[in-house]
Amino acid sequence: SSSETMASDYSSTPVKISTINPKVLECEYAVRGEIVTLAQKLQQHLDKNPGSHPFDEIVYCNIGNPQSLGQQPITFFREVLALCDHPAILDKSETQGLFSTDSIERAFQILDQIPGRATGAYSHSQGIKGLRDTIAAGIEARDGFPSDPNDIFLTDGASPAVHMMMQLLIRSENDGILCPIPQYPLYSASIALHGGTLVPYFLDEATGWGLRISELQNQLDAARSKGIDVRALVVINPGNPTGQVLSEGNQKEIVHFCKKENLVLLADEVYQENIYVSDKQFHSFKKVARSLGFGETDLSLVSFQSVSKGYYGECGKRGGYMEITGFSPEIRDQIYKVASVNLCSNISGQILASLVMSPPKVGDESYESYFAEKDAILSSLARRAKTLEDALNGLEGVTCNRAEGAMYLFPRIELPKKAIEAAKAVDTAPDAFYARLLLNATGIVVVPGSGFGQVPGTWHFRCTILPQEEKIPAIVNRLTEFHQGFMDEYR
């Protein structure tokens, strides 16, 4: 227990903070950082002493975890999973009445592809071949260009795929990876863990978090002049934490830039289904590259997709994949070797990845209900994004770009001088100071912008759009009231 821990003296134990891997110490992941730890303590206190705080629940707006905030899973996906996990019910007569015919059919198809027809069995280290075939067909349907199932590596969510690429590309701190700032801290954390150097390029907040090629070029040249071998460019589209959706024209420039500078393009496309504005569309980098006439060997591209986001939000199932193009068979073998050390990703996640890329089609029994569920989730997310964006823009000293996609808003706050001094006095970043006071006053958990990186001297926080729609007005009221009080106190 923790009380026991407090009383014990560990000075004679072999592992000390001074003797662990310094790369582990350097690694930070703000989305689950100290604000969240504080929130969990508050939660425990609330559970034991109801009414002890000015709020009755903690609202976790810190992480893109839709089902934890009440989003329901897609029925068809869960029916197929249930049938695959317990195939004995496929033989029972009452199953026909409980499950749709197309979910029963899909479960039979998938079980036929699984070694031993058992979801409890290890699979091929890249993932079950039949499921990769389905995913490749889904990619082809999305992009209009062929996809090879052998290019697909199924992973436990997209994160392990990112780690695999960092492990492959980073040899020492002289190897650099270009990353957007603000960035999703998986990138800074994985680059630190694997001992590389993060080369930042700043997104332009004034143009809706635009990505300027001149900025990429300047940062690349500056890093190279310091002797850093820049290996890859990370692009997150739609953006996290910034929620912007790249234009196709901008993506073409990025593809040409990677070709010209001989960089691997790491395309984080896990929010590809989350687009909330009619004037923007998702285009995969693979489609953009192929439509420019770039063939297999013209661009080294790794595209990441996940079952955790979109309208499906199956974070806990840990499903995802990377599609790798423009790497030689020798390199592919090395990636496969690293994948095989972990045997395989979990089978439920693999099945879900295939379902996400091949959902029910018009004419299937489940199509109507599937489409209604999907549409309800995405249109509600779009409304929530707009409501929160408008509310944030109504606050004194706060400006917030529109959420074109993804699941987050990243407002900028002009903090009063007194607040910045008060934060310094307690040795805390000013936006973390704001986030901590917000949590203590309202129970709302946001992530300080300093956890993602920001232009020095600017302050932000990331807030998800995921609380259930009927709770949004109360959240807006709490936030507004807190913010007014905060600004008054520190004028």
N, C-alpha and C positions, 0 to 999 in steps of 0.2 A: 504494500500500500504506500501511498505517497507520504503519509505521516512517518512511516518506518524509514523511508528513503531520506526524509529531512534529517532524521536523527543520526543516520549512519555516517561513518567517516570512510570515504572511498579512497583516501590518499595512498593506500597500499595496493590498490587494484592495478592491473597491468596497463589498462588503456586510459590515457589522459587526453584532455582537449589539446594539449601541446604535442601529443604523439600520434593523433589520427591524421589521415590523409588531408593535407591542407586544401585540396580541391573540394573536399566535402564541406569544409568550413566556409569556403568562399561562395559556395552555391547557395542561392536564395530563391524562394518561391513565394512571392507576396500574396498570391491568391489564397493560400492557406497559411498566411503569416501571423504576426503577433496580434493584429486586430481580431482575427478569427479565434485565436486562442483566448483572448479576452471575452469574446462573445460566448464561447463555450462555458467559461467560468460563470458569466452572467446567467446563462441558461440553467446551469446547475443550481445557482442561488435562487432563481425564480421558481424552479421546481420545488425546492425545499420551503421557500417562503413566498407563496403567492401574494401579490399586492405590494411587494417590497420595492418595486421599481415603478417609474412613471409609465411603463408599458407592460402589456401582458404576454407578449411573445417576441422572440428574436426573429427578425426578417432577414434571411441570408441573401443579400443582393451582391454577394462577393464572387459567386462562382456560377458558371453556366451549367446548372444541375437541375433541369426542368422538373423531373418527376419528384424531387424532394420538396418542391413548392406546389405540388398538386396537379401537374400535367399528367394526363392519362396516356398510357401506351397505346399504340395503334393495334386494334383488335386482331386484324389479320396476322400481323407479325407474331403476336403472342400466341395465337391459336397454333400456328405452324411450330413455334418453339415448344409448346406444351406437348404436341403430338410427337415431335422428334425425340423429346426427352423421355417420354413414356409411351413407346410404340405399342405396348400391350393394349392401350385403349383404342387403337385403330381397328382391332378385331371385335369390339363390342358393338352391339346393335344400336344402343342409345347414342353412340358417338355422332351418328348422322344427324340427330336432332340438335346436338349441342354445338357442333362445329360446321362451318360452311364447307360446301363440297370442294371449293378450290383450295382451302387450307388443308383439307385431307389429302387432296391430290398432290399439292406441293410437298407435304410432309413425306408422302411415299417416294416422290422423285428424289428428295434430299437424302432420305434414308438409303436409297439405292446407291447413292454416291459415297456414303460413309463406310469406311472399312469396318466390317462386322456389324453394319447397321446400328452402331452404338455411339451415342454422343459422349460416352465415357471413355472412348478409345483415343489414343494419340492419333494425329493425322500427319500427312506430309508436312515438312517444316515450313513450306510456303503457304500452307493451307490446303484444304480439300480441293482436288483438281476440278471436280464438277462445279463447286461453288465459284472457283476462279473463272471457269468458263462463263457462268452466269454473270459475274461481275464484268468481265471483258465485254460481253454482249451489251450490258447496260451502259458501259462507257462509250461503246460504239454508237449506240442509239442516241446518247446525249450529244456526242461530238460530231457524228457523221464521218469519223475516221476510224480505221481498224484498231483494235486493241488485242494484245497477245496475252493469254492467261499466264504464260510463263514470265511475263513482266510484273505480275502481281504477287505481292507478299502480304498475306493476312497477318495482322498484329493485334495485340490486346489494346485496342484504341489506337489512335494515330501516334501517341507519344512514344512508344517503343520504336516505332519506325523512324521518328526524328532522331532518337538516341543512336539507332543503328547507323544512320547516315553521318552523324557527328563522329562516331567511333571510327568510321571508315575514312573520313576526310581529314581529321585532326591528328597530326603527328606530334606537334609540340606547340608551345605558345607562339611560335613564329607563323603558325597557320591561322588565318583569319576567316571569319564568316560575316558577311554583310547582313545586318539585321535592321529592320525598321525600328525607329524610336518614335512614339511608344511601341513596345513589343509585348507579346504574350511571354511571360517570364520562363516558360519551358525552354525558350531558346537561350537566354542568358544562363539559365541553370545548367542546361546540357552542355553548352560550350565550356562553362567553368569546370564541370565534372570531368570532361574529356580533355581538359588542359589547353584549350585553344584561346583565341583572342576574339572578342566581339568587336566588329568594326561597325559603328553606328551610322545609319543614314537617317536624317530627320524628315518625317512627314510634315507637310505644310498645313498647319491648322487653319490658316486664313483662307485656303482654297479647299476646304472640306477634307483635310488630311490628304492632300494631293502628294503624289510621288513624282518628283522631278528628276529627270535623267541627269541634269547638271549636278544635282546634289549627290547622286550615286557616283558620278565620275570624280567629283572633288574628294569624296571620302575614300574612294578606291585609290586615287593617286596619292593622297596623304598617307594612307596605310602602307602602300608600296614603298613610298620614299623612306619610311621607317624600317624597311626590310621585312614587312609582313607579307607572306605569300597568301593572298586572298583566294580562297578555294571556291566559295559558293555565295549565292545571293538568296536570302530568304524573303519571300513575298507572301503576306497573309491576305488573302482575298476571298470573300469579304473580310474586312479588317477586324482584328482583335488587339487592343480594346477599342479601336476607333470607329468601327462600324461602317467604313466607306466601301463602296464597290467600284473597282477599277473600270475605266472605259476600255473598250477593245483597242482603241488607238494607243492608249498608254501601255497596254499589255504588249502590243507589237513592238513598241520602243524598247520595252524591257527585254523581250526575246532577242532583239537585234543587239542590245547592249551585252547580254550574256554571251552571245556568239562572238562578238568583237573582242571581248575581254577574256574569253575562254573560262567562263565561270559555270559551275553547276547551278541550275535554277531549282531551288527547293520551294515548291508551290504548296502552301498550306491552304487547302480548299475545303476545310471541314464545314464551313458555313454556306456551302453552295446552294442549299435549298432555302436559306434565310435571306430573302430579298423583299423589302417592304415598300419600295417606291416604284411607280410605274415607268419612270424614265431611266431606270437602270436594269441591267440584265447580267446574269452570271455567264461568263465565258471561261472555260477551262484553258489553262496555259497550253495544254496539249493541242486542243483544237486551234488556238491562235497560231501556234508554231507550225502545225501541219497546213493550215490555210495560207500561211506565208510561203509554203513550199519547202519548209525545213523537214528533211527526212530523218531517219533513225540516227545517223551519225553526225547530223548538223548541230544538234543541241543535246546536252546531257540534262535531262529533266526528271525530277522526282515529284510526283503529285500525291498529296496525302488526303485521305477521306476517312470519316469516322461515323460510327452509329450514334455518337453521343449528342449530336447537335441536330440541325434540320428541324423537322416537325416530329421526329421520332424520339429524340432526347433520351436514348437508352444508355446513359453514362455508365451505370453499374454493370452493364453486360460486357463492357470492354471489348468492343469490336472496331476494327478499322483496317485500312490497308494502305500500302504505297504502291504506285505504279511507276516502274523504273524504265526509262527509255534513254538510249544513247550511251549505254555502258557496254564495254566489251564482254564477251563470254567469260573471260578470265576474271574480270571484276565481279560479274554476276555470281560466279562460283564462290568468291570470297564472301559476298553478302549472304549467299545461301549457307555457307559454313557458319557464319555468325548466328544466323537464324536457327540453325540446327542445334546450337549449344543450348538454346532454350526449348528444344524439342518442337513445340508448336504453340500457336495461340489457342485460347479456349474455344471450344466448338460452338457454344451458343453465340458468341461474338461473331464467329465465322458465318454461321447461318444468317444472323441478322444483317451482316454486311451484304450478303447475297440478296436478301429480301429488300433492303433499302435501294439497291441498284436494279431491282426487278420486282417492283410492287404490282398489285393487281392491275389488269388492263381492262379497258372498256369491253363489256360483254361478260367479264368474270362475275360470278355471284357476289363476291365481296367488293366489287369495284365501287358501287354507290356509297356504301358505308365507309369504305376506306377513304374515298375522295372527300366525303363530308367531314370525317375526322381531321384529315390533313388540312383542309381548307379552313375549318374552324380554328385550328391551332395557329396557322400562319396569319390569318386575318386578325385574330385576337392579338398576336404578338405585334403586328403592325400598328394596331390601335394603341396598345400599351406604350410602344416606342414613342408614338406621337404625343400622347398625353404627358409622359414623363419629360420628353424634350421641351414641350411648351412650358411645363411647370418649372423646369430648371432655368429656362431662358427668362422666366418671370422673376427670378430671384436677383436681389441686388448684387452686382459684381460677378454674376455668373453668366457665361456664354457657353452654349452647347451646340455643336454641329449636329445635323440631322443623322439619325441612324438609318442609313440606306439598307443595311443588312446586318447579319450576325445577331448577337443577343445583348448588346451593351450600349450604354451611352458613356461618353468620356468628357464630362463638362470641365471647363476651365474656371477656376475661382480666383478673383483678385482678392487676396487676403489683406486685411488692414495691417499696417506696420506693427501695431501693438500685438496683434495675434502672432505675427512672425517672431517678434521678440519673446513673447510668452512661450512659444514652441522651442526657441533656442535655449531658453532658460532651463527647460526640462530635457534638453538634448534630443529633441524629436524633430523630424522633418515637418514643416508647417502643414502639409496636406494630411500627414498621419495624425497630427495634433487635432485637426478638424475632424477627421474620421473617428478618432477615439471619443471626442466629445459628442459627436453625432450618435455614436453607438450608446454611450452612457445615458443620453437624454431620450433617445427614441427607440432603441433596440434595432435600428437599421444598420446592417453591416455592408460597408462599401470598401473598396480597396484603394488606398492612396495612390495617386499618380506616380509617386516616386518609385513604386514597385514595378512600374512598366518602363520608366525612363521618360523624360520630358525635356523640353528646351529649358536650360538653366534659368532660374528666376521665374518660371511659370509653375502654377500649381493646379492639379487636377484630381479627380477621383473617378474610378470606374464603378458603374452601377448597372446591374443586369435589369432587363425588362421582363423578368420571369415571374414575379409574384402574380398570383391569380388576379384576373382582371377586376373582380369585385373588391379586391383589397387595395387597388392602386390609389383611389381617392384618399383613403385614410393615410396611406404612406406619403402622398403628396402633402397633405395637411401637416403631418408630423414634421416632415422635412422643412416645409416653409416656415413653420413656427420656430423650429430650432434655428434655422438660418438667420431669421430676423433677430432673434435673441443674441446669437453669436456676434453678428455684425454690430449690434448696439453695444454689446459688452466691450468690444475691442476697438471701438472708434478712436 
